[in-house]
Amino acid sequence: MDSKLPGIGTTIFTRMSALAAECGAINLSQGYPDFEAPEELREALARAVMDGHNQYAPMSGLPALREQLALQLQLHRGVACDPETEITVVPGATEGIFCSIMASVRAGDEVLVMDPSYDSYIPAIEMAGGKAVRIALRAHSFAVDWDAVAATLNPRSRMIIINSPHNPTGAVLSEDDMHTLERLAIEYDLLVCSDEVYEHLTYDDLPHRSVLQYPGLRERSFAHFSFGKTFSVTGWKTGYCVAAPALSAELRKVHQFVAFVAVTPVQQAVADFLADYPEYPARLAGFYQRKRDLFCDALAGSNFRLRPSAGTYFQLLDYSDISTATDQQLAEQWTRELGVASIPISVFYPSPPGLHYLRFCFAKNDATLEQAAEILCGI
Ligand SMILES: Cc1ncc(COP(=O)(O)O)c(C=O)c1O
């Protein structure tokens, strides 16, 4: 068939995981845990299925779950929100992000994206008929270049997409960043699509700052969250979007004809689990910080340059002192020859900026991380 989307290929995650499987490599490429979710959560899912929670949920999500999510937002972010009109449960943050873009972006509208960027944003913008305006994060610190952002804003700018904690770099937006974003969003009347799927994974006492905590952003933002990240169940593919009533109403218009609903027993299981363990998400930062430290400590004697990740469960390793090859060449070579798979970050840019970083996922058992680090130390 004559492709309607000739520029869109298979994601790097699919490609690297397939290569890792083919080579029997330790897979630190795709971002998912190789350990189990809490037993109580898995039992809650089995119970939900056996208790008959198996038919369509309401389009915006099970009321019991939305109520728990409103309590979570109050507990962890100090944010009040109406579960009826402001929370929509979706089959994964990817769908929520897609729906918020589809609902907002008209043909010719400009959408600002910071590179390197999660790979679902650009296709969604293009499918909506919009134009992605891509701005590189500052080299090495991966901070937002707000001067560059301000310089590109114009009356056609419709939306800005932010992602903090940031995949693939692990960078986290600061209080100053949020105030600058708020000021620019108001000045240029922008909508904000805020990808906060790693909200609970920030380290060294650094807080996560949600757009929902800033009044000027609260009314113009879609904030996206994922149970896959928070509960170590990426395969359950369920998340939620929080937005002001008028924005949620528009998002739901798209959601009801893309997926209509998220999976019912998963929603019931998460609602039951959160009712019993409301503090569970707050424990994640400590859990993953220990894994980050284990991985970084084990690499201390290696030839990589490394700055411990501020958030997410990804660690960038700078191989400038090891090789001048491109990150795509090295990711493939080391998967095949050394048996450790990673993700090259150049694929998240429109044209690779010549940086020498590979992304490694540390949401893995300690033994897996130790084994991978030992191999990497031999380079
Ligand atoms: C930055 C970012 N956004 C969104 C997602 C997708 O989340 P979900 O699996 O809930 O669709 C991911 C998953 O890796 C991610 O890293």
The ligand as an SDF file (V2000), in Angstrom:
LIG
                    3D

 16 16  0  0  0  0  0  0  0  0999 V2000
    8.0830    9.8520   28.7570 C   0  0  0  0  0  0  0  0  0  0  0  0
    7.0560    8.7910   28.5740 C   0  0  0  0  0  0  0  0  0  0  0  0
    5.7930    9.1340   28.3140 N   0  0  0  0  0  0  0  0  0  0  0  0
    4.8320    8.2240   28.1280 C   0  0  0  0  0  0  0  0  0  0  0  0
    5.1020    6.8820   28.2170 C   0  0  0  0  0  0  0  0  0  0  0  0
    4.0120    5.8840   27.9510 C   0  0  0  0  0  0  0  0  0  0  0  0
    3.3220    5.4720   29.0720 O   0  0  0  0  0  0  0  0  0  0  0  0
    2.2030    4.3480   28.9080 P   0  0  0  0  0  0  0  0  0  0  0  0
    2.8790    3.0230   28.8560 O   0  0  0  0  0  0  0  0  0  0  0  0
    1.3230    4.5260   30.1100 O   0  0  0  0  0  0  0  0  0  0  0  0
    1.4800    4.6280   27.6240 O   0  0  0  0  0  0  0  0  0  0  0  0
    6.4040    6.4620   28.4760 C   0  0  0  0  0  0  0  0  0  0  0  0
    6.7310    5.0220   28.5140 C   0  0  0  0  0  0  0  0  0  0  0  0
    7.8600    4.6040   28.4090 O   0  0  0  0  0  0  0  0  0  0  0  0
    7.4100    7.4320   28.6680 C   0  0  0  0  0  0  0  0  0  0  0  0
    8.6750    7.0940   28.9250 O   0  0  0  0  0  0  0  0  0  0  0  0
  1  2  1  0
  2  3  1  0
  2 15  2  0
  3  4  2  0
  4  5  1  0
  5  6  1  0
  5 12  2  0
  6  7  1  0
  7  8  1  0
  8  9  2  0
  8 10  1  0
  8 11  1  0
 12 13  1  0
 12 15  1  0
 13 14  2  0
 15 16  1  0
M  END
$$$$
